[in-house]
Amino acid sequence: MKTFFTHFYAFTFLLLISFSVKGQSIEQTLKGKVFDQATHEPIMGATILIKNSNPAIGTSTDENGNFVISNLPVGRHNLQISFVGYETILTQVMVTSGKEVVIEIALKEDVTVLNEVVVKASLQKERPLNTMAIVSARSFSVEETSRYAGGMNDPARMVSAYAGVTTGNLQDNSIIVRGNAPQGVQWRLEDVEIPTPHHFSGGNVAGGGIVTLFNNQVLGNSDFLSGAFPAEYGSATAAIFDMKLRTGNTSKREHTAQIGVLGIDFTSEGPFSKTGESSYLFNYRYSTFGLLGDLDVIPSKQRLKYQDLSFKLNFPTQRMGTFSFWGIGGTDNTSKKAETNPAEWKIDFDRIENKWETYLGATGISHRIKTGKNSFLQSNLVLSGVNTTIITKRIADDLQNFTPDMDLKNITGTFTFGTTLNHRFSSKTTFKTGITHKQLFYKYDLSSTQDHNLPLTYAQLIDDKGTTNMSEIFAQMQYNLSPSMVINTGLYTGYFDLSNEFVIEPRLGFQWNFLPKHSLNLGYGKHSRPEAINIYMLKINEQQPNKNLKLSKAHHFIVGHDWRLNSNLRLKTELYYQHIYDVPGEANSSYSLINFKQDYALHKTLINNTIGRNFGIDITLERFLNNNYYYLLTASLFDTKYKAGDNVWHNTRYNKNYVLNALFGKEFFFKNNSRVFDVNARISVTGGERYSPIIENKSIDNKMIINDESRAFEKSFPTLIYADLTLNYRINHRKSSSVFSFQMKNILGAPIYEGHNYNFQNQQIELSKSTLVIPNLSYKIEF
C-alpha cells in the first residue's frame, strides 16, 4: 500500500509542475447531426449557436441534417439548437484537441406552436433518450462514467449514485434497485437484450461482477430505467440499462491509447474511405488485478485477469437504409491454490482450490430504413452467449488428496430477431410497435457436494441440453393531450415456451406540466421475468420438479414530482409501490428466490409461492454542470418484505432501508483552456445487508455456518459509510491531448462486511470483514 501512495504523490507532483507550462490557443472541430426525435428524419436548416461566444459562433444544418463548426476553441461550451416548430434545447460539449467532437441532437416537435420559433431552452441532460419513458428514467453520458467519483468508468457503479439504487458490495458492481435482487436488472445493447455483461459475472452476486465489458471509449449516451418501464421492455422486474454504442468518426481517423494500474486499452475509429459515410469503431482492453496485489493494495491470493473487445461498423446507404455490425466480447480467467498447512487455515475457503474460465459475448446486425416521411423500421439479428467453467476442489484431511467440491460446465446462448416500427401520425401522436423472437439454447453440466461433512453427497445435479423459445409483441402510443399533458399507453405480451406461459402486461405513463417549473408524473406497469436456466434444469431423483415454474411477476406504481428550481437545478421526488408475486420458493420454508444472491449448487424443489412488497421514496437534488461545477444529492428511504412457504412476513435480504449519496465536482481551466483539472468526490451512507440469525452452538459443532431460517433476515450488518475520489488532468496539445487520471474507491478504507465464518483457529463464529480500497492510476493519450 505504501508503494502505491508513493506513485500517487509522484503523480500529483507532475500535475503541479505541468500547470506552469505556457498555454497556447488551441482549436478543434465540432460536428454532428440534427434529426426529428420521433421519425429520425434529418432536419435541414436547424440553427446551432455557441452560447455566450463573442463574436458569435454558429452554423446551420445541411439537407442531411449535418453541421460543422471548425476552429472552435477547446474548453466546455453550451450549445443552443433550434428550428421552426421544434422545442429549442441546450446541451453541453467538452471540446478537446485530441479528437473531433461528434454529437447527435434529437429535436422534439413542439405541439404548442407550429410555424413559429419556439424557445424553451434549458439544460435537460437527465431527459431519457427513449421518449416513451417519462417516469423513473434518465439518460447518462459517457463523460459521467469517468467523472463521477466511484464510477470507475463503469455504468453499473456510476448509477449507484442515483436515487433508489444502492450497491450490493464494494467488491462487485451489482446494484440493488428499490429493494430488488440484482438478478432482476436487465441489460440491453442496441435495443436487444444481452447476457449480463460483466467480467466474472455472478462470482459473488447473480447480476453482478467486477466491471462491465463496456468501455466508455465506445459508448454513446444511454438510458437507465428503475421502474414502470414502457411496453417495449420485457423480461425485467428491477431495472433496465438501455445501452448504445456510438458511431465512429466518418471523416477522420482518430485513436486513443491508455495504460494504468488495472491494465491497458486501445481505441480506434474513422472512415473506411474518404468519399463515403461508412465508419468503424473498436476498442480492445486487457486488464489484470495482479498489479494491485503486487502493490499490496488487494491482499487476496486470487488473481483476476480479463480482456474484452467492443466494435461497431456503420454502413449508411442511399436507398437501403443504414446497416450496423456490432459486438462485445470478453474472457475471464482466475485460479487459486489451496493452503496446504492446516495451521494457516482460518476459514473453510483457505483449503479450497479453484479455477474459473468464462467466455461471454454478443454480436449482431442492425438495420434501420425509412418506410415513409414519418416512419422508420428498425430490425436486429443477434447472437449472444456465455460459456463458463468453474472447478473447485477441497484439500482432504490427510493433506495429500483433494476431494471434488464443484464442477460446472455451462454453455447458454440466444438467437434473437426483432423488428420495430415507429410512426408519427401527427405532432401530437407517436406510435411504436414491435415483435421479438428468442431461441435459447443451453448445455448445462453441474456436479457438486451438498454437505462437506458427508463426502458421499457429491453428485451430479444437472446434466441437460436443449432449446426453448420466448416470443414478445408490444405496442405503445404517446399522445399529447394538451401542450402541458402527455400520456403513454402500451401493452406487452410474451410467451415462454419452457413453462408454457403466456403473459399480458399493460403499461401506462402520464406527465402533466401543471406550472411552468413543476410537473407531475404517474406510472404503472405489470412486469415479469424468467429465472436462470439452471433453476429449471435441476434434477432431483431423476425428475425435474422446477421445469414448469411460472414467471416471477410484479406490479409497479409510481407518483413523481419534478421541480425545476432554475435552468441548472432541479428537485425530483418519486413515491413507489411494487407488489411482487409468483416468485419461486420452497414449500413450508422461508427460502425464496426473491433473496437470491448466488448458489451454483442450488438443490431445492421450488414452487411459485412467494409474494413481496417494496415501497419507498426517492429524492434527488441535482445541479447540472454549469460554471464549472456540479453536485448531486440523493436520498432513498424504503422497506421491502416478503412472504414465502412458511406464510410469515420477513425482511428481504436487500432491505437496507436507506441510502444517502452526495457528489460534488469542480473543473479548473488554465492556459487558455489548454489545461483542465477536475476534482470529483462522493460520500455514501447505506444500511447493511440483512442476514438470518446464526445458531451458534450448532454451527460450532458442525464447523460451518448454520442459520435460523425461521427468523429469516432479522439481523443486518452495520451501516456502510464510504467515500470515493476522482481526479482528472487534461493537457490539450496541438494535435493530441493527454489525460492523467486517479480514481480511488473507498478512499477512507471503510470495512466491508462479507458474512460470517467458522474460524478453525479459535473454533469460534466470526464476522468476516475486510478493507478493500480500489485505486486506478492511468494515463491516456488521444490523437
PyMOL commands that set and color helices and strands:
alter all, ss='L'
color gray80, all
select helices_A, chain A and resi 2-18+142-147+155-161+182-184+290-294+342-344+348-351+455-457+533-537+593-595+696-702+709-711
alter helices_A, ss='H'
color red, helices_A
select strands_A, chain A and resi 27-36+47-50+57-60+66-73+75-82+89-95+101-107+137-140+165-167+175-177+185-189+192-194+222-225+239-243+254-260+263-271+279-288+303-316+322-336+352-372+375-395+402-424+429-448+459-482+485-496+501-515+518-529+552-566+569-585+607-626+629-643+649-651+658-670+675-686+690-691+715-716+720-732+737-745+751-759+764-771+774-782
alter strands_A, ss='S'
color yellow, strands_A
deselect
rebuild
show_as cartoon
